[in-house]
């Protein structure tokens, strides 16, 4: 069996790194990924995928990536049960195992000059 996902998209905001209860560094980010086909109104819809990063991957991504940068993420899909307001629900998230910095807004500014 295989649980692997590859995503390429734009970072929707700057990353914040926090410490978990166990002392690990944890970052959460959202990738905006446009679909490759138009909807019934002739517009390309965009999916917003939440990803979780740990330790060195989280710290390096925070240091080198900013809102608007294009990232490639290889990881796995994970589900977990979350209880909020006495209501249990299943949450699906992407756990990043490798992050590739593809472009940055800084690179695009240099190319345009």
DSSP file (Angstrom, degrees, kcal/mol; ACC not computed):
  #  RESIDUE AA STRUCTURE BP1 BP2  ACC     N-H-->O    O-->H-N    N-H-->O    O-->H-N    TCO  KAPPA ALPHA  PHI   PSI    X-CA   Y-CA   Z-CA
    1    1 A X              0   0    0      0, 0.0     2,-0.4     0, 0.0     0, 0.0   0.000 360.0 360.0 360.0 155.7    0.0    0.0    0.0
    2    2 A X        -     0   0    0      2,-0.1     2,-0.4     0, 0.0     0, 0.0  -0.993 360.0-179.2-136.8 131.0    1.1    3.5   -0.7
    3    3 A X        +     0   0    0     -2,-0.4     2,-0.3     2,-0.0     0, 0.0  -0.838  36.9 132.9-127.7  91.6    0.3    6.8    1.1
    4    4 A X        -     0   0    0     -2,-0.4     2,-0.4    72,-0.1    72,-0.2  -1.000  27.9-175.9-145.4 139.9    2.1    9.5   -0.8
    5    5 A X  E     -A   75   0A   0     70,-2.3    70,-2.5    -2,-0.3     2,-0.4  -0.993   9.0-161.3-137.5 144.0    1.1   12.9   -2.2
    6    6 A X  E     +A   74   0A   0     -2,-0.4     2,-0.4    68,-0.2    68,-0.2  -0.995  15.9 179.7-126.0 125.8    3.0   15.5   -4.3
    7    7 A X  E     -A   73   0A   0     66,-2.7    66,-3.0    -2,-0.4     2,-0.4  -0.952  13.5-171.1-126.2 144.3    1.7   19.1   -4.3
    8    8 A X  E     +A   72   0A   0     -2,-0.4     2,-0.3    64,-0.2    64,-0.2  -0.977  34.5 119.4-133.3 122.1    3.0   22.2   -6.1
    9    9 A X  E     -A   71   0A   0     62,-2.0    62,-2.8    -2,-0.4     2,-0.3  -0.955  58.3 -74.5-164.9-179.3    1.4   25.6   -5.3
   10   10 A X  E     -AB  70  32A   0     22,-2.3    22,-3.0    -2,-0.3     2,-0.4  -0.723  43.0-115.9 -94.4 140.3    1.8   29.1   -3.9
   11   11 A X  E     - B   0  31A   0     58,-2.7    57,-3.0    -2,-0.3    20,-0.2  -0.593  20.6-155.0 -72.3 126.6    2.2   29.9   -0.2
   12   12 A X        -     0   0    0     18,-2.2     2,-0.3    -2,-0.4    -1,-0.1   0.718  69.0  -3.7 -82.5 -21.1   -0.8   31.9    0.9
   13   13 A X  S    S-     0   0    0     17,-0.3    17,-0.2    53,-0.1    -1,-0.2  -0.980  88.5 -73.0-160.4 165.1    0.9   33.6    3.9
   14   14 A X        -     0   0    0     -2,-0.3     2,-0.3     1,-0.1    52,-0.1  -0.290  56.8-109.9 -62.2 150.9    4.1   33.8    5.8
   15   15 A X        -     0   0    0     50,-0.5     2,-0.4    47,-0.2    14,-0.1  -0.622  23.6-158.8 -91.3 140.1    4.8   30.8    8.0
   16   16 A X        -     0   0    0     12,-0.5    12,-0.7    -2,-0.3     2,-0.5  -0.967   9.0-150.7-113.8 132.9    4.8   30.8   11.8
   17   17 A X  E     +C   27   0A   0     -2,-0.4     2,-0.3    10,-0.2    10,-0.2  -0.903  18.8 178.0-105.6 129.9    6.7   28.1   13.7
   18   18 A X  E     -C   26   0A   0      8,-3.1     8,-3.4    -2,-0.5     2,-0.4  -0.760  28.9-111.9-120.9 168.5    5.4   27.0   17.1
   19   19 A X  E     -C   25   0A   0     -2,-0.3     6,-0.2     6,-0.2     2,-0.1  -0.880  27.7-138.1-103.2 136.6    6.5   24.4   19.6
   20   20 A X    >   -     0   0    0      4,-3.1     3,-1.7    -2,-0.4     6,-0.0  -0.291  33.7 -97.1 -80.4 173.2    4.3   21.4   20.3
   21   21 A X  T 3  S+     0   0    0      1,-0.3    -1,-0.1     2,-0.1    -2,-0.0   0.807 127.3  54.4 -60.8 -29.2    3.6   20.0   23.8
   22   22 A X  T 3  S-     0   0    0      2,-0.1    -1,-0.3     1,-0.0    -3,-0.0   0.477 123.2-105.4 -85.5  -1.4    6.3   17.4   23.1
   23   23 A X  S <  S+     0   0    0     -3,-1.7     2,-0.1     1,-0.3    -2,-0.1   0.421  74.5 137.3  95.7  -1.7    8.9   20.2   22.2
   24   24 A X        -     0   0    0      1,-0.1    -4,-3.1    -5,-0.1     2,-0.4  -0.480  58.9-114.9 -76.6 148.4    8.9   19.6   18.4
   25   25 A X  E     -C   19   0A   0     -6,-0.2    30,-2.4    -2,-0.1     2,-0.4  -0.719  38.9-173.6 -80.5 132.4    8.8   22.6   16.1
   26   26 A X  E     -CD  18  54A   0     -8,-3.4    -8,-3.1    -2,-0.4     2,-0.4  -0.993  10.5-178.1-133.2 134.7    5.6   22.6   14.1
   27   27 A X  E     -CD  17  53A   0     26,-2.5    26,-3.0    -2,-0.4     2,-0.4  -0.980  10.3-157.2-130.0 145.8    4.5   24.9   11.2
   28   28 A X  E     + D   0  52A   0    -12,-0.7   -12,-0.5    -2,-0.4     2,-0.3  -0.975  18.1 172.8-120.1 135.2    1.2   24.9    9.4
   29   29 A X  E     - D   0  51A   0     22,-2.6    22,-3.1    -2,-0.4     2,-0.5  -0.947  23.8-137.8-138.6 161.2    0.9   26.4    5.9
   30   30 A X  E     - D   0  50A   0     -2,-0.3   -18,-2.2    20,-0.2     2,-0.5  -0.984  13.0-155.2-122.3 128.4   -1.7   26.6    3.1
   31   31 A X  E     -BD  11  49A   0     18,-2.6    18,-2.4    -2,-0.5     2,-0.6  -0.875   8.8-145.1-100.4 132.1   -0.9   26.0   -0.5
   32   32 A X  E     -BD  10  48A   0    -22,-3.0   -22,-2.3    -2,-0.5     2,-0.5  -0.875  22.3-178.2 -94.7 120.7   -3.1   27.6   -3.2
   33   33 A X  E     - D   0  47A   0     14,-3.2    14,-2.8    -2,-0.6     2,-0.1  -0.943  17.5-143.3-126.7 109.3   -3.2   25.2   -6.1
   34   34 A X  E     - D   0  46A   0     -2,-0.5    12,-0.3    12,-0.3     2,-0.1  -0.452  24.3-116.9 -70.8 142.4   -5.2   26.2   -9.2
   35   35 A X  E     -     0   0A   0     10,-3.1    -1,-0.1     2,-0.1     0, 0.0  -0.398  16.1-125.6 -74.1 157.2   -7.1   23.4  -11.0
   36   36 A X  E    S+     0   0A   0     -2,-0.1     2,-0.3     2,-0.1    -1,-0.1   0.314  88.3  54.9 -89.4   9.3   -6.1   22.5  -14.5
   37   37 A X  E    S-     0   0A   0      8,-0.1     8,-0.6     6,-0.1     2,-0.2  -0.964  82.9-111.4-140.2 157.4   -9.6   22.9  -15.9
   38   38 A X  E     - D   0  44A   0     -2,-0.3     6,-0.2     6,-0.2    -2,-0.1  -0.567  28.0-127.0 -88.3 150.8  -12.3   25.6  -15.9
   39   39 A X    >   -     0   0    0      4,-3.0     3,-2.0    -2,-0.2    -1,-0.1  -0.116  45.8 -78.8 -81.4-171.9  -15.6   25.4  -14.0
   40   40 A X  T 3  S+     0   0    0      1,-0.3    -1,-0.1     2,-0.1    -2,-0.0   0.718 132.7  54.8 -65.2 -19.9  -19.0   25.9  -15.6
   41   41 A X  T 3  S-     0   0    0      2,-0.2    -1,-0.3     0, 0.0     3,-0.1   0.369 120.6-106.8 -93.0   4.3  -18.5   29.6  -15.5
   42   42 A X  S <  S+     0   0    0     -3,-2.0     2,-0.4     1,-0.3    -2,-0.1   0.701  80.2 125.4  80.2  20.6  -15.2   29.5  -17.4
   43   43 A X        -     0   0    0     -6,-0.0    -4,-3.0     0, 0.0     2,-0.7  -0.885  64.3-121.0-115.0 143.6  -13.0   30.2  -14.3
   44   44 A X  E     -D   38   0A   0     -2,-0.4    -6,-0.2    -6,-0.2     2,-0.1  -0.739  31.2-144.2 -80.1 116.7  -10.2   28.2  -12.9
   45   45 A X  E     -     0   0A   0     -2,-0.7   -10,-3.1    -8,-0.6     2,-0.4  -0.415   9.7-139.9 -74.9 158.2  -11.1   27.2   -9.3
   46   46 A X  E     -D   34   0A   0    -12,-0.3     2,-0.4    -2,-0.1   -12,-0.3  -0.976   4.0-147.3-123.4 135.0   -8.3   27.0   -6.7
   47   47 A X  E     -D   33   0A   0    -14,-2.8   -14,-3.2    -2,-0.4     2,-0.6  -0.818   7.1-150.1 -98.0 141.4   -7.9   24.4   -4.0
   48   48 A X  E     -D   32   0A   0     -2,-0.4     2,-0.5   -16,-0.2   -16,-0.2  -0.943  16.5-168.9-114.1 109.5   -6.4   25.5   -0.6
   49   49 A X  E     -D   31   0A   0    -18,-2.4   -18,-2.6    -2,-0.6     2,-0.4  -0.873  12.9-141.9-107.9 123.1   -4.5   22.6    0.9
   50   50 A X  E     -D   30   0A   0     -2,-0.5    44,-1.4   -20,-0.2     2,-0.3  -0.679  21.6-173.2 -85.0 133.9   -3.3   22.7    4.5
   51   51 A X  E     -De  29  94A   0    -22,-3.1   -22,-2.6    -2,-0.4     2,-0.4  -0.946  14.2-146.0-127.6 147.1    0.0   21.1    5.2
   52   52 A X  E     -De  28  95A   0     42,-3.0    44,-2.7    -2,-0.3     2,-0.3  -0.948  14.4-169.2-115.7 134.1    1.9   20.5    8.5
   53   53 A X  E     -D   27   0A   0    -26,-3.0   -26,-2.5    -2,-0.4     2,-0.3  -0.916   5.7-153.6-122.3 147.9    5.7   20.6    8.7
   54   54 A X  E >>  -D   26   0A   0     42,-0.4     4,-1.1    -2,-0.3     3,-1.1  -0.888  44.6 -35.7-123.9 153.3    7.9   19.5   11.6
   55   55 A X  H 3> S+     0   0    0    -30,-2.4     4,-2.4    -2,-0.3     5,-0.2  -0.027 123.8   6.9  47.2-122.9   11.4   20.4   13.0
   56   56 A X  H 3> S+     0   0    0      1,-0.2     4,-2.9     2,-0.2     5,-0.3   0.861 131.0  54.2 -63.0 -37.4   14.1   21.3   10.4
   57   57 A X  H <> S+     0   0    0     -3,-1.1     4,-2.1     1,-0.2    -1,-0.2   0.928 111.1  46.7 -61.6 -43.6   11.7   21.3    7.5
   58   58 A X  H  X S+     0   0    0     -4,-1.1     4,-2.1   -33,-0.2    -2,-0.2   0.934 115.0  45.7 -62.6 -47.5    9.4   23.8    9.4
   59   59 A X  H  X S+     0   0    0     -4,-2.4     4,-2.1     2,-0.2    -2,-0.2   0.917 114.3  46.7 -65.9 -45.1   12.3   26.0   10.4
   60   60 A X  H  X S+     0   0    0     -4,-2.9     4,-2.3     2,-0.2     5,-0.2   0.894 112.2  50.3 -65.1 -40.3   14.0   26.1    6.9
   61   61 A X  H  X S+     0   0    0     -4,-2.1     4,-2.1    -5,-0.3    -1,-0.2   0.910 110.9  49.4 -65.3 -41.1   10.7   26.7    5.1
   62   62 A X  H  < S+     0   0    0     -4,-2.1    -1,-0.2    -5,-0.2    -2,-0.2   0.906 113.2  47.6 -61.5 -41.5   10.0   29.6    7.5
   63   63 A X  H  < S+     0   0    0     -4,-2.1    -2,-0.2     1,-0.2    -1,-0.2   0.878 124.1  27.4 -69.5 -38.9   13.4   31.1    6.9
   64   64 A X  H  < S+     0   0    0     -4,-2.3     2,-0.4    -5,-0.1    -2,-0.2   0.579 109.8  68.1-105.4 -10.9   13.5   30.9    3.1
   65   65 A X     <  +     0   0    0     -4,-2.1   -50,-0.5    -5,-0.2     2,-0.3  -0.886  51.8 175.5-120.2 144.7    9.9   31.1    2.0
   66   66 A X    >   -     0   0    0     -2,-0.4     3,-2.4   -52,-0.1   -55,-0.3  -0.866  47.1 -56.1-137.7 169.3    7.3   33.9    2.1
   67   67 A X  T 3  S+     0   0    0     -2,-0.3   -55,-0.2     1,-0.3    38,-0.2  -0.172 122.6  23.2 -48.5 131.9    3.8   34.6    0.9
   68   68 A X  T 3  S+     0   0    0    -57,-3.0    -1,-0.3     1,-0.3   -56,-0.1   0.185  88.8 130.7  95.0 -16.1    3.5   34.1   -2.9
   69   69 A X    <   -     0   0    0     -3,-2.4   -58,-2.7   -59,-0.1     2,-0.5  -0.363  59.3-121.2 -68.6 150.6    6.5   31.7   -3.2
   70   70 A X  E     -AF  10 103A   0     33,-1.3    32,-1.9   -60,-0.2    33,-1.5  -0.841  34.7-175.7 -96.5 126.9    5.9   28.5   -5.1
   71   71 A X  E     -AF   9 101A   0    -62,-2.8   -62,-2.0    -2,-0.5     2,-0.5  -0.901  21.1-147.4-121.2 148.6    6.7   25.3   -3.1
   72   72 A X  E     -AF   8 100A   0     28,-2.7    28,-3.2    -2,-0.3     2,-0.5  -0.971  20.5-167.9-109.2 131.0    6.7   21.6   -4.0
   73   73 A X  E     -AF   7  99A   0    -66,-3.0   -66,-2.7    -2,-0.5     2,-0.5  -0.978  10.6-171.9-124.9 127.5    5.7   19.4   -1.1
   74   74 A X  E     +AF   6  98A   0     24,-2.7    23,-2.8    -2,-0.5    24,-2.0  -0.966  37.8 108.3-111.8 131.3    6.1   15.6   -1.0
   75   75 A X  E     -AF   5  96A   0    -70,-2.5   -70,-2.3    -2,-0.5     2,-0.3  -0.822  57.3 -78.7-168.1-153.1    4.4   13.9    1.9
   76   76 A X  E     - F   0  95A   0     19,-2.0    19,-3.0    -2,-0.2     2,-0.4  -0.939  31.5-115.7-135.5 156.6    1.6   11.7    3.2
   77   77 A X  E     - F   0  94A   0     -2,-0.3     2,-0.4    17,-0.2    17,-0.2  -0.771  34.7-176.3 -92.1 135.7   -2.1   12.2    4.0
   78   78 A X  E     - F   0  93A   0     15,-3.0    15,-2.9    -2,-0.4     2,-0.4  -0.989  12.1-156.8-134.2 141.5   -3.1   11.7    7.6
   79   79 A X  E     + F   0  92A   0     -2,-0.4     2,-0.3    13,-0.2    13,-0.2  -0.912  15.2 174.5-115.7 148.2   -6.4   11.7    9.3
   80   80 A X  E     - F   0  91A   0     11,-2.1    11,-3.0    -2,-0.4     2,-0.5  -0.991  32.5-112.1-149.0 154.4   -7.1   12.4   13.0
   81   81 A X  E     - F   0  90A   0     -2,-0.3     2,-0.4     9,-0.2     9,-0.2  -0.760  32.9-170.9 -90.8 127.4  -10.0   12.8   15.2
   82   82 A X  E     - F   0  89A   0      7,-3.0     7,-2.5    -2,-0.5     2,-0.5  -0.962  10.1-153.7-121.8 135.2  -10.6   16.3   16.6
   83   83 A X  E     + F   0  88A   0     -2,-0.4     2,-0.4     5,-0.2     5,-0.2  -0.937  21.5 164.6-111.1 125.2  -13.0   17.2   19.3
   84   84 A X  E >  S- F   0  87A   0      3,-2.6     3,-1.1    -2,-0.5    -2,-0.0  -0.986  70.0  -6.4-141.2 127.2  -14.3   20.8   19.4
   85   85 A X  T 3  S-     0   0    0     -2,-0.4    -1,-0.1     1,-0.3     3,-0.1   0.904 128.8 -57.5  54.9  45.0  -17.4   22.1   21.3
   86   86 A X  T 3  S+     0   0    0      1,-0.2     2,-0.5    -3,-0.0    -1,-0.3   0.709 115.6 117.4  59.5  23.0  -18.2   18.5   22.3
   87   87 A X  E <   - F   0  84A   0     -3,-1.1    -3,-2.6     2,-0.0     2,-0.4  -0.983  54.2-149.7-122.3 125.6  -18.4   17.5   18.6
   88   88 A X  E     + F   0  83A   0     -2,-0.5     2,-0.3    -5,-0.2    -5,-0.2  -0.758  22.4 168.7 -94.4 137.0  -16.0   15.0   17.1
   89   89 A X  E     - F   0  82A   0     -7,-2.5    -7,-3.0    -2,-0.4     2,-0.5  -0.994  34.8-116.4-146.2 153.4  -14.9   15.2   13.5
   90   90 A X  E     - F   0  81A   0     -2,-0.3     2,-0.4    -9,-0.2    -9,-0.2  -0.766  28.6-161.9 -90.4 125.7  -12.3   13.6   11.3
   91   91 A X  E     - F   0  80A   0    -11,-3.0   -11,-2.1    -2,-0.5     2,-0.5  -0.917   3.4-154.9-111.0 133.7   -9.7   16.0    9.9
   92   92 A X  E     + F   0  79A   0     -2,-0.4     2,-0.3   -13,-0.2   -13,-0.2  -0.924  22.5 167.3-108.5 130.9   -7.5   15.1    6.9
   93   93 A X  E     - F   0  78A   0    -15,-2.9   -15,-3.0    -2,-0.5     2,-0.5  -0.920  35.2-117.4-138.7 163.0   -4.2   16.9    6.6
   94   94 A X  E     -eF  51  77A   0    -44,-1.4   -42,-3.0    -2,-0.3     2,-0.7  -0.910  20.7-154.1-103.2 125.2   -1.0   16.6    4.6
   95   95 A X  E     -eF  52  76A   0    -19,-3.0   -19,-2.0    -2,-0.5     2,-0.3  -0.893  19.6-135.5 -98.6 115.1    2.2   15.9    6.6
   96   96 A X  E     + F   0  75A   0    -44,-2.7   -42,-0.4    -2,-0.7   -21,-0.3  -0.534  30.7 170.8 -75.6 130.8    5.2   17.2    4.6
   97   97 A X  E    S+     0   0A   0    -23,-2.8     2,-0.3     1,-0.4   -22,-0.2   0.601  74.9  17.1-107.5 -22.7    8.2   15.0    4.4
   98   98 A X  E     - F   0  74A   0    -24,-2.0   -24,-2.7     2,-0.0     2,-0.4  -0.968  63.8-164.0-151.6 134.7   10.1   17.0    1.9
   99   99 A X  E     - F   0  73A   0     -2,-0.3     2,-0.5   -26,-0.2   -26,-0.2  -0.983   5.0-163.0-121.9 130.5    9.7   20.7    0.8
  100  100 A X  E     - F   0  72A   0    -28,-3.2   -28,-2.7    -2,-0.4     2,-0.9  -0.957  15.8-139.7-113.7 127.2   11.3   22.0   -2.4
  101  101 A X  E     + F   0  71A   0     -2,-0.5   -30,-0.2   -30,-0.2     3,-0.1  -0.761  28.4 171.8 -86.0 107.8   11.6   25.8   -2.9
  102  102 A X  E     -     0   0A   0    -32,-1.9     2,-0.3    -2,-0.9    -1,-0.2   0.932  58.4 -14.6 -88.7 -50.4   10.7   26.3   -6.5
  103  103 A X  E     - F   0  70A   0    -33,-1.5   -33,-1.3     4,-0.0     2,-0.3  -0.970  56.2-152.1-146.5 162.8   10.5   30.0   -6.9
  104  104 A X     >  -     0   0    0     -2,-0.3     4,-1.7   -35,-0.2     3,-0.2  -0.938  31.5-116.3-131.8 159.8   10.3   33.1   -4.8
  105  105 A X  H  > S+     0   0    0     -2,-0.3     4,-2.1     1,-0.2     5,-0.2   0.840 117.4  60.5 -61.1 -31.7    8.8   36.5   -5.3
  106  106 A X  H  > S+     0   0    0      1,-0.2     4,-2.0     2,-0.2    -1,-0.2   0.911 103.1  50.1 -61.8 -43.0   12.4   37.9   -5.0
  107  107 A X  H  > S+     0   0    0     -3,-0.2     4,-2.1     1,-0.2    -1,-0.2   0.907 110.2  50.2 -60.8 -42.8   13.5   35.8   -8.0
  108  108 A X  H  X S+     0   0    0     -4,-1.7     4,-1.6     1,-0.2    -1,-0.2   0.872 108.6  52.0 -66.1 -37.0   10.5   37.1  -10.1
  109  109 A X  H  X S+     0   0    0     -4,-2.1     4,-0.8     2,-0.2    -1,-0.2   0.898 109.8  49.2 -65.5 -40.2   11.4   40.7   -9.2
  110  110 A X  H >< S+     0   0    0     -4,-2.0     3,-0.7     1,-0.2    -2,-0.2   0.902 110.2  51.2 -65.7 -41.1   15.0   40.2  -10.3
  111  111 A X  H 3< S+     0   0    0     -4,-2.1    -1,-0.2     1,-0.2    -2,-0.2   0.838 108.4  52.4 -64.5 -33.6   13.9   38.7  -13.6
  112  112 A X  H 3<        0   0    0     -4,-1.6    -1,-0.2     1,-0.2    -2,-0.2   0.636 360.0 360.0 -79.9 -14.3   11.5   41.6  -14.3
  113  113 A X    <<        0   0    0     -4,-0.8    -1,-0.2    -3,-0.7    -2,-0.1   0.467 360.0 360.0 -81.2 360.0   14.2   44.3  -13.8
